[in-house]
Amino acid sequence: MRAELQAIVDALLEASTDAREVTLDAMGEAIGARAITSEEIDAMISALEAAGRKVVAPAGGTGEARLKEVVAAARALGPELGRKPTVAEIAARSGLSAADVHHALALLKVMQR
């Protein structure tokens, strides 16, 4: 894992010592506008879980709605581009920010577990 991402994981671990939970919103805010792949998001979630944290979606959040928009945009772009679309391309198509796309991708990883 890249050093900057490990630093984010370390900060999230420290901030969640008592609750033992890390929200996807907290992950998204910590990642910010950094360029990060879905594989790196998965690695971050795995590292948090390996350290005894539960990664959760916030109650009443808009994650599911954003996820639908991200999936729809990615499905439309894939055939058009002939390859897997980038986060920036998905963000442009969906009208979401790159951070929102990252958040939705992290939610997808959590839902797949």
C-alpha positions in Angstrom: 0.0 0.0 0.0 1.3 3.5 -0.8 2.6 5.4 2.1 0.0 8.2 1.8 -2.8 5.6 1.9 -1.2 3.8 4.8 -1.1 7.1 6.7 -4.9 7.5 6.0 -5.5 4.0 7.4 -3.4 4.7 10.4 -5.3 7.9 11.1 -8.7 6.2 10.7 -7.5 3.4 13.1 -6.5 6.0 15.7 -9.8 7.9 15.3 -11.8 4.7 15.7 -10.1 3.2 18.7 -13.2 3.5 21.0 -16.0 2.9 18.5 -14.2 0.2 16.5 -16.1 1.3 13.4 -15.0 3.4 10.4 -17.7 4.9 8.3 -17.4 5.1 4.5 -17.9 8.9 4.9 -14.9 9.1 7.1 -12.9 7.1 4.6 -14.1 9.3 1.7 -13.3 12.5 3.6 -9.8 11.2 4.4 -9.1 10.1 0.8 -10.5 13.4 -0.5 -9.6 14.1 -4.1 -6.5 11.8 -4.2 -6.3 9.6 -7.2 -7.0 6.1 -5.9 -8.0 2.8 -7.5 -10.8 0.5 -6.4 -8.1 -2.1 -5.6 -6.5 0.4 -3.3 -9.8 1.1 -1.6 -10.2 -2.6 -1.1 -6.8 -2.8 0.4 -7.6 0.0 2.8 -10.8 -1.6 3.8 -9.0 -5.0 4.3 -6.3 -3.3 6.4 -9.0 -1.6 8.6 -10.8 -4.9 9.1 -7.6 -6.8 9.8 -7.0 -4.3 12.6 -10.4 -5.1 14.1 -12.5 -2.3 12.7 -15.9 -2.7 11.1 -16.4 -0.5 8.0 -19.9 0.7 7.8 -22.2 2.9 5.7 -23.7 5.8 7.6 -27.4 5.4 8.5 -29.6 7.4 6.2 -26.7 8.2 3.9 -26.9 8.8 0.2 -24.4 6.0 -0.6 -26.9 3.7 -2.2 -28.2 6.4 -4.5 -24.7 7.4 -5.5 -23.8 3.8 -6.1 -26.6 3.4 -8.5 -25.4 6.5 -10.4 -21.8 5.3 -10.5 -22.8 1.8 -11.7 -25.0 3.3 -14.4 -22.3 5.6 -15.6 -19.6 2.9 -15.5 -21.9 0.5 -17.5 -22.6 3.1 -20.1 -19.0 4.2 -20.5 -17.4 0.7 -20.7 -18.8 -0.1 -24.2 -18.2 3.4 -25.4 -14.6 3.5 -24.3 -13.8 -0.2 -24.9 -12.1 -0.4 -21.5 -12.9 0.1 -17.8 -13.6 3.8 -17.2 -11.5 5.8 -14.8 -12.9 7.5 -11.7 -12.6 10.9 -13.4 -14.6 9.6 -16.4 -17.3 8.1 -14.1 -17.5 11.3 -12.1 -17.9 13.4 -15.3 -20.6 11.2 -16.7 -22.5 10.9 -13.4 -22.2 14.5 -12.3 -20.7 13.4 -9.0 -17.4 14.4 -7.6 -14.4 12.0 -7.7 -14.7 11.8 -3.9 -18.4 10.7 -4.3 -17.4 8.1 -6.9 -14.7 6.8 -4.5 -17.2 6.7 -1.7 -19.6 4.7 -3.9 -16.9 2.2 -4.9 -16.0 1.7 -1.2 -19.6 1.1 -0.4 -19.7 -1.5 -3.2 -16.7 -3.3 -1.7 -18.3 -3.4 1.7 -21.6 -4.7 0.2 -19.7 -7.4 -1.6 -18.2 -8.8 1.6 
